Amino acid sequence: MIPHIALKKYRIALLECCLYGFLLSYPYSIPWSNGFILGICLFSALLSPIRVKLDKFRRMKGLWAYPIYFILLLIASLWSIDRDYGLRFVESSLPFMILPLFLGTVDLTHAITNRVQNVLILSTTLAITYCLASNVLFFLSNDINFKYFFYWEYAYRQLTSYIDFHPTYFSILILIAILFLLYSNAIRLSAKIILTIYLVAFLIILGSKIGILMLICCINIVAIQTISKHRTRYLLVLLVLANLGTLLILYKTPVTYWRFRMAVENFYNYSDKTPTADYRLLHWTCSCGIITKNPILGVGTGDTPHLMNECYGTYGAPELLNFNAHNQYLESWMKLGIPGLIAILLCLAIPYTKSVVNQNYPFALIFGVFLCVSLVESIFSVQKGVALFSFLAALYLGNPQIMIKKHK
């Protein structure tokens, strides 16, 4: 009995190391994070018999949606003309299949899940610091005036190019770290305030529009919860002043000012005759055109890039070649038809609904962010989006009591 207990503790420790390894490597390296995902699955499989895992998976119906979506992707790759691309896409979507089956069927303690959240905060903070330091060195080595540090050309993609991370996806990671920070009871208030300001400031400099909008929404929701708990007018006044101050900072920061201004101007200038006035609206126009021709079963996993490129060509926008639909719901509908649309809605809505019902506020806001960002980004068209969401969904759905005792 004693050796068996010792072996189980050893396997739990190795699983925990793989969880941390995934979070620490995720911002920098897809191959390394994939390796840690395999380690997570391996040590999760060794913690309990397959019979026990299958029984838990059968009982936790929320986990079913992800393998179902993966199987739909696999089937749809078989009727794609470009089957090779379709299979590569299926391979990058593998976390949808394996993480719910393995990580989602492991019972983790509160201590482990809290440490996982702290490591995510640490990993995000280190990645931000690395990007800022690299950009400072770039300015110094190229003798660029630091007044341009907050301009579009030297923020946004420039800031995340050092770790090869799309700004929108990086903004999602930062938002998750901020939410874990705000709801954490394990971090001192002074450290929490300093880290939150640091993460928020970088998110503003980054200039991701959807990230900033989600930040404002989440911060206000958390603030309103706090105000309703303490029932004081001073906090309400402080919230109003904080919102006004944030808007002023956004207005005075060149990268955010110009990105939001151009988005508004492009929206008003958009028409059927000039669809390239706003590229995101053109993405949606092309994807909707493809869907209307194949609404039931879609066009297959591998063929959407070619069809989207043809549409971009007809509108005279070659600079958009190989761009996706920039809307996960439209993307899944194009690839998999109505079954795919239903499956992706379930994948996104199930963890959100469960966290709301459980009054698990940090995870409710996190999954709410994924639901909203999916309206403007095809977040599961790249492996970074698939890996992060699958990890969080499997972690939460397999352990739905995470943080409830502290925040119910």
N, C-alpha and C positions, 0 to 999 in steps of 0.2 A: 504493500500500500504506500509506504514512504517513497520508494523510488518512483512510483507512478505519479505521486503528487509533485515530486521534484521535477520530473520530466514535463509535466503540464505547466509548471511555473516557468521552466526554461523556454517552452514553446510560446507562452504568453509574452515573455520578455522579447523574444525574437520577432513576434508579430508586432509588438509595440515599436521596436526599432524600425521595422519596415514602414509602419505608419508615419513615423517621424521622417524617415528617409524620403518617402514620397513627397511630403510637404516641403522639405528643405531643398529637394532637387527639382521640384515642379516648375518654379519660375525660370530655370536655366536650361534644362536638358530633358527632352522628350525620351530619348533612349534610357537615361538613368531612372526617370520616374516610371517608365514602363517596367524596368527591372524590379523596382520596389513594389509595383502592383502585383507582379508575379509572386514576389516574396510574401506579400499580404495574403494572396490566395493560397499559397503553399502552407503557411503556418496556420491559417484559418482552417484549412482542411484537416490538419493534424490535431486540432484541439478537441474535436468531437467526432464520433462515428458518422459516416455518411448517412446512415439511417436517421440519426438525430437531426442532422442538417436538413435533410429532405422533408422531415416532419415539420420543422420550423418554417421552412420555405413554403410548404403547403398551407400552413396556418396563416402566414403573413402575406395575404393576397396582394398587398401593395407592392411587393417585390416582383410580382409576375410581369408587370408592364414592361420592364426593361429587357428581359430576355425575349419577350414577344416582339418588341420593336426591333431588336437585333435580328431575329429570325426573319422578319419582314424585309429587312435590308438585304439579308443573304438571299432570300428567294427572288427579290427584285433584281439582284445583280445577274441572275441567270437569264432573264429576258432582255438584258441590256445589250445593245450593239457593241458598246465598248465594255466588254466583260472584264478586261484586265483592270481598268480604272474602277469599275464597280467593286471588284474583289478587294482592291487596295483600300477603298473607302470602308468596306465591311471590316477589314482588318483593323483600321484605326478606330472603329466603333466597338471593338471587342470588350472594353471595360463595361459596357452596358450588359454584357452577358455574364462575365465572371465575377465582378465585384458584388452584385446583389446575391449571387449564389454562394459566395464564400464569406466576404466581409459582412454581408447582410444577415448571415445566420450565426454570427458569433455574439455571445453575450459579454459586453465590455462593462467594466466597472465605471462608476462616476469619476474616479480618480484618473483612469486612463483617458476617458473622453475629455475631461477638463485639461489634461496635459496636451492632448492632441490639439485642442483649441488654442492653447498657449503657444505651441510650436508653430501653428499657422500664423499667429500674430508675429512671432519672432521671424519666421521665414519671409513674410511680407515686408517687415521693417528692414531686414537686411537687403532684400532685393531693391527696395526704394533707395536705400543709402548707396548701394553700388551704382545704380543708375545716375543719381545726383553727382556722386564723386566722379564718375566717368565723364559726365557732361562738363563738369568744371574743368577737368583735365583737357577735354577737347577744346574748350574755350581758351585755356591758357596756351596750349600748344599751337593753336591757329591764330592767336592774338586777336580774338574777337571781343568786342566791347560787351561787358556783362549786362548792359541795358537791354540786349537782345535775348537774354536768358529766358524771358517769359513770352517771347514771340513764337508764332506758329512754327516757323522754320526750324527753331531750335528746341521746341517742346514736342508734345504729342508723339509722333513716331520716332523723333530723334531721341527722346528720353528712354523709350522702351527698346530701341534698336540694339542696345548693349546686351540685352538678354533675349533678343529675338522674340519679343512678346507683343502681340497686338494691343494697342492702348485700351480698347474696349474690354478685352479679357483681363488685362491687368487691373482695370478699374473694378471689375467684379471681385477679384481677389482682395483688393484693398477694402471694398465695402464689407466683405465678409469679415475681414480682420477688425474693422471698426465696430461692427455689430457685436462680435465676440468680446471686444474690449469694453464696450458700453454696458454689457450685461454681466461682466465678470465680477465676482466677489473675491477672487484670489489675488487680484492685482491692487496695489495701493492706489488711493484716489489721486495722489500727486502724479504718480507714474502713468495712470490711466489718462489724465488730462493732457500731459505732455505728449504721450504717444498718439492720442486721438488728434490733437492739433497738428502733429507732424504728418500723419496719414492724410488728414483732410487737406492740408496745404499742398501736399504732393498731388493729390487727386485734382485739385483746382489747376495746378501748373500743367498737369498732364493734358487737360482740355478735352477729355471724352465727354461729349454732350449727354449721352444717356447715363453715364456714370455720375455726373454732377447732378442731374435731375433726380436720380435714385438716391443720391446722398442727401439732398434737401428733404425728400420725402421721408427717408428713414430717420434722419435726425429729428425731424418734427414729430414723427410718431413716437419715438422714444421719449422726447421732451414732454409731449402731452400725457403719456403714461405717468411720468414722474410728477407732473403738475397735478393730475387727478389723484395721485396717491397722497401727496403732501397738502393739497388744497390751499395753496397760497397764491395771492395775486402777484407777488413780487416775481415769482418764477415765470408767470405769463408775460409780464412786462419785459423780463429778460429775454424770453423767447422771441418776442416781436423785434426787440432791438438786435438780437443775434441774426434774425432773418434779414433785416434791413442792412446790417453790416456785411452779411454774406453776399447779398445782391450788389452792394457797392464794390466789394472786392472782385467779384466776377466781372463787373463792368470795367474796372480799372486794370484787370489783367488782360493783356493784349490777345493771348491765345484763346481764352474763353470768349472774350468780346467778339472777335472776328468769326469764330466758329459758329456762335449762335446767330450773329447778324447775317452771315452768309446763308445759314440754313433757312432763316425767315425770308430773306429776299428771294432765294431760289424757289421756295415753296410758292410764293406769290407770282413768280415769273413762269411757273410751270404751266404748260398747255400741251395738247396733243401735237401741235406744230413744233413746239420746242421742248421735247421731253428731256433733253440732256441738261436743261437748266438745273435739275436736281437729280443727281445720280441715284440716290436711294429710291426715289419715285420711279425712275427708269428700271431699276432692278425689279420693283414690284410689278410694273407694267408688263415686263417681259415674262416674269414667272406666272402672272395671271393668264397671259396669252397661252402659255404652254399648258396650264391646268385646264383651260376651257376645251382644249383639244383632246385631253386625256384625263378627265375628271375622276373616273372610277378606280382605275388601277395604276395611274401614273405612267411615267415613261421609263422607269427602271432606275436603279441606283447609279449606273454608270453614264447615262446619256444626258443628264441635265446640263453639264458644262458646255457640250457642243451645241445644244439647242439654245442656251442662253447666249452663247457667242454669236450664233446666227442672228438672234434678235438684236444684239448690240450692233451688229454690222448693218442691219437695215436702218437703224437710227443714226448711223454715222458716228458711233462711239467706240472706236477700236481700243481706246485706253482702258475700257472696262472688260476686255477679254479675260475670261477665266474667273470673273467675279461671280459670287453666288447670289441667291435671292435676297440676302440681308433681311430675312424673316424666317424663323425656324418653322413656323406653321406652314407657310407657303412652300418652303423647301421640302418638307416631308410630304406635303400633298403632291408636289410635282413628282417626287421620286416614287412614292408608294401609293398614291391615290387616297381615297377616303379611308381605307384601313390604316394607312400610315398617319393621316391627320388625327384620327381618333387615338391611335397609340401614343403619339407624341403629346397630345393633350393630357392623356392619363399620366404619362411619365412626369410631366411638369406639375400637374394639378394634385396628384395623390400625396406627395410629401408636404405640399403647401397646406392642403385641406387637413391632413392629420395633425400637423403642427399647430394649426389654428384651433382645432378641436381640443388638443391637449394643452392649449394656452402656453405653448413653448415659443415665446415671443422672438428670441433671436433667430431660430430656425424658420419661423413663419416669415420673418422679414427677408431672410436669405433666399428662401424658395420663391417668395414674392418678387424679389429682384430678378431671378431667373425667368419667371413668367413674363415680366415686363420687358426685359432685354431681348427676349425671343421675338418680340414684335419688330425689332429693328436690326437684329443680327441673327445669322444662321449659326447659333452657338455650337451646334453639334456637327458642323461641317469640318471642324478641325479637332484634332485629338486633345488639345489643351482644354477645350470646352467639354468634351465628352468625359475626360479623366476627372476633372474637378467636380463636375456635377454628379457623376456616378459614385465617386468617393463619398461625397456629402450625403447623397440620397441613401446609399447603402448603410452608411454609419448611423444616420438618423432612423431610418425605417427598421433597422435591426435592433436599435436601442432607443425606442421612442420616449423613454423617461429621462433622456439627457437634459440636465439643467432644470427640470420641472420643479424640483423641491425648492430651488433657490428663487425661482421667478414666477411661481404660480400665483 
